[in-house]
Amino acid sequence: MTKITPSTKNTQRHIAIIGAGMAGITAARTLIQAGFKVTVLDKSRGAGGRMSTRRTEFGSFDHGAQYFTVRDDRFRQMMAWALGTAPDVARPWAANAVRVLDSQGRTLEAALPSREPHWVAQPGMNALVSHMAAPLVAKKQVMFNQQVRLIERSANGQYSLQCHNPLDSSAKPTSMGGFDAVLLAIPSVQAQALLQDSASARSLSKSELLAQSFCRLLTDFSQKISAVTVSPCWTLMLAFPNALPLKPNEPVRPLGPQWNAARSTHHRIAWLARESSKPSRGGIERWTVQASAAWSQEHLEDDSERVKAKLLKAFAEITHIRAEPAYAQVHRWRYAKTDQALGSSHLWDQQTGIGVCGDWCLGHRVEDAFISGLDAAYAVLNRN
Ligand SMILES: Cc1cc2nc3c(=O)[nH]c(=O)nc-3n(C[C@H](O)[C@H](O)[C@H](O)COP(=O)(O)OP(=O)(O)OC[C@H]3O[C@@H](n4cnc5c(N)ncnc54)[C@H](O)[C@@H]3O)c2cc1C
């Protein structure tokens, strides 16, 4: 990775980053290292985005990203830093020998020895980005519960962001200003909507030269992003406390299959993982089940109870676990996995100071989000 030299020139520049997932936090850290003033805003309560962890009374579930791989040297360097500063922040998951099953749970393709470690963050997938974000959070450079609804450009060329607290629907929107540039590190559909809304709001007001170039740029970016396609994913989380040992000190006897992770060709289900087999997640037997992209799309607007019942039935068909789960919840990811990526690691316009990044620029993996955020930050700092 190129060594970044902080420049005093950059300290005057204030960059807003929308999104505290892997892409946004990577960009933020890089720009801070180069001497920029950075504020990250995220609509959620914590950092991590789709590398997320649901905590329940039965234990946690990684209901977004299941694991990540490390192929690029720049990501490897970041992981070396992360493990150097917090040795337990991630560990390879031993169950990485993933098999392929048919719709009745019979093995179609045996698990091959894996080519590369499948890393999981500890104690939950959000821990890696949380660790990366920790110094920024400590310095109040990250603001949570802030959903950005509009990007506005003032006559002096600076930006203000109209924000809303998703936890308080009665609260009035707030405006945060004084930004020299804005980087959107959010899913493609949301980036496109934010750019379009900001362009239409701007075109209603005075059409000075600055506003015109801003609107043109937003429309141009929005058009480029429209080539990106993304699939949804319904995710089922199950806990079976009755699989606990009857006596203390007895090992936990897993229910059903002896494998811990599998891809499936069942028309409803694409992936199943025994959550409790991941490092630091032991205890109660828990499963995370991802519906296939086609089925998720077809049932996107269905009632969640109906989705849960259908996925539970498919889960039983594949695993032959027919026990009643003590916990069963579904989560709908509207923008889970990129089908068609942008094809370039980021977009950045020097004249207006607007950029976009995220996994969808390059692909659908955690590592793609990291590279995209890093490249976007380099684009900002190389041209300032
Ligand atoms: C079900 C599922 C399974 C996956 N499995 C894997 C896997 O096994 N391996 C793998 O490598 N990857 C996997 N992924 C993909 C991986 O999670 C993503 O590639 C990565 O987390 C994307 O990071 P990001 O920073 O680009 O975006 P995100 O993580 O989506 O972060 C974007 C952030 O922006 C915030 N945001 C959005 N709009 C606004 C707004 N208007 N204002 C303020 N904040 C906003 C969101 O709250 C979020 O925190 C999976 C994803 C899903 C959903």
The ligand as an SDF file (V2000), in Angstrom:
LIG
                    3D

 53 58  0  0  0  0  0  0  0  0999 V2000
  -27.0580  -11.7140    3.0950 C   0  0  0  0  0  0  0  0  0  0  0  0
  -25.6830  -11.2910    2.6830 C   0  0  0  0  0  0  0  0  0  0  0  0
  -24.6590  -12.2320    2.6100 C   0  0  0  0  0  0  0  0  0  0  0  0
  -23.3720  -11.8540    2.2410 C   0  0  0  0  0  0  0  0  0  0  0  0
  -22.3750  -12.7880    2.2370 N   0  0  0  0  0  0  0  0  0  0  0  0
  -21.1070  -12.3970    1.9850 C   0  0  0  0  0  0  0  0  0  0  0  0
  -20.0300  -13.3160    2.1200 C   0  0  0  0  0  0  0  0  0  0  0  0
  -20.2270  -14.4590    2.5440 O   0  0  0  0  0  0  0  0  0  0  0  0
  -18.7700  -12.8840    1.8260 N   0  0  0  0  0  0  0  0  0  0  0  0
  -18.5120  -11.6030    1.4230 C   0  0  0  0  0  0  0  0  0  0  0  0
  -17.3430  -11.2630    1.1950 O   0  0  0  0  0  0  0  0  0  0  0  0
  -19.5140  -10.7100    1.3160 N   0  0  0  0  0  0  0  0  0  0  0  0
  -20.7900  -11.0710    1.5820 C   0  0  0  0  0  0  0  0  0  0  0  0
  -21.8020  -10.1630    1.5160 N   0  0  0  0  0  0  0  0  0  0  0  0
  -21.5090   -8.8330    0.9910 C   0  0  0  0  0  0  0  0  0  0  0  0
  -20.8300   -7.9170    2.0050 C   0  0  0  0  0  0  0  0  0  0  0  0
  -21.6180   -7.8350    3.1610 O   0  0  0  0  0  0  0  0  0  0  0  0
  -20.6710   -6.5650    1.3280 C   0  0  0  0  0  0  0  0  0  0  0  0
  -19.8610   -6.7280    0.1740 O   0  0  0  0  0  0  0  0  0  0  0  0
  -20.0040   -5.4740    2.1900 C   0  0  0  0  0  0  0  0  0  0  0  0
  -20.3650   -5.5650    3.5420 O   0  0  0  0  0  0  0  0  0  0  0  0
  -20.4060   -4.1340    1.5880 C   0  0  0  0  0  0  0  0  0  0  0  0
  -19.7950   -3.0570    2.2750 O   0  0  0  0  0  0  0  0  0  0  0  0
  -20.1240   -1.5760    1.8380 P   0  0  0  0  0  0  0  0  0  0  0  0
  -19.3950   -0.6810    2.7730 O   0  0  0  0  0  0  0  0  0  0  0  0
  -19.8980   -1.4120    0.3900 O   0  0  0  0  0  0  0  0  0  0  0  0
  -21.7170   -1.3900    2.0350 O   0  0  0  0  0  0  0  0  0  0  0  0
  -22.6150   -1.6410    3.3130 P   0  0  0  0  0  0  0  0  0  0  0  0
  -22.0200   -2.6630    4.2020 O   0  0  0  0  0  0  0  0  0  0  0  0
  -23.9950   -1.8560    2.8030 O   0  0  0  0  0  0  0  0  0  0  0  0
  -22.5510   -0.2350    4.0950 O   0  0  0  0  0  0  0  0  0  0  0  0
  -23.3420    0.8510    3.7100 C   0  0  0  0  0  0  0  0  0  0  0  0
  -23.7430    1.6460    4.9480 C   0  0  0  0  0  0  0  0  0  0  0  0
  -24.4580    2.8110    4.5010 O   0  0  0  0  0  0  0  0  0  0  0  0
  -25.5060    3.0750    5.3970 C   0  0  0  0  0  0  0  0  0  0  0  0
  -26.4770    3.8890    4.6400 N   0  0  0  0  0  0  0  0  0  0  0  0
  -27.1960    3.5470    3.5470 C   0  0  0  0  0  0  0  0  0  0  0  0
  -27.9200    4.6100    3.1080 N   0  0  0  0  0  0  0  0  0  0  0  0
  -27.6420    5.6350    3.9550 C   0  0  0  0  0  0  0  0  0  0  0  0
  -28.0730    6.9910    4.0300 C   0  0  0  0  0  0  0  0  0  0  0  0
  -28.9160    7.5310    3.1440 N   0  0  0  0  0  0  0  0  0  0  0  0
  -27.6080    7.7740    5.0330 N   0  0  0  0  0  0  0  0  0  0  0  0
  -26.7490    7.2600    5.9590 C   0  0  0  0  0  0  0  0  0  0  0  0
  -26.2910    5.9720    5.9260 N   0  0  0  0  0  0  0  0  0  0  0  0
  -26.7340    5.1840    4.9360 C   0  0  0  0  0  0  0  0  0  0  0  0
  -26.0030    1.6990    5.8170 C   0  0  0  0  0  0  0  0  0  0  0  0
  -26.6430    1.7770    7.0710 O   0  0  0  0  0  0  0  0  0  0  0  0
  -24.6900    0.9080    5.8700 C   0  0  0  0  0  0  0  0  0  0  0  0
  -24.1260    0.8990    7.1790 O   0  0  0  0  0  0  0  0  0  0  0  0
  -23.1040  -10.5100    1.9000 C   0  0  0  0  0  0  0  0  0  0  0  0
  -24.1200   -9.5560    2.0050 C   0  0  0  0  0  0  0  0  0  0  0  0
  -25.3980   -9.9430    2.3930 C   0  0  0  0  0  0  0  0  0  0  0  0
  -26.4790   -8.9010    2.5380 C   0  0  0  0  0  0  0  0  0  0  0  0
  1  2  1  0
  2  3  1  0
  2 52  2  0
  3  4  2  0
  4  5  1  0
  4 50  1  0
  5  6  2  0
  6  7  1  0
  6 13  1  0
  7  8  2  0
  7  9  1  0
  9 10  1  0
 10 11  2  0
 10 12  1  0
 12 13  2  0
 13 14  1  0
 14 15  1  0
 14 50  1  0
 15 16  1  0
 16 17  1  0
 16 18  1  0
 18 19  1  0
 18 20  1  0
 20 21  1  0
 20 22  1  0
 22 23  1  0
 23 24  1  0
 24 25  2  0
 24 26  1  0
 24 27  1  0
 27 28  1  0
 28 29  2  0
 28 30  1  0
 28 31  1  0
 31 32  1  0
 32 33  1  0
 33 34  1  0
 33 48  1  0
 34 35  1  0
 35 36  1  0
 35 46  1  0
 36 37  1  0
 36 45  1  0
 37 38  2  0
 38 39  1  0
 39 40  1  0
 39 45  2  0
 40 41  1  0
 40 42  2  0
 42 43  1  0
 43 44  2  0
 44 45  1  0
 46 47  1  0
 46 48  1  0
 48 49  1  0
 50 51  2  0
 51 52  1  0
 52 53  1  0
M  END
$$$$
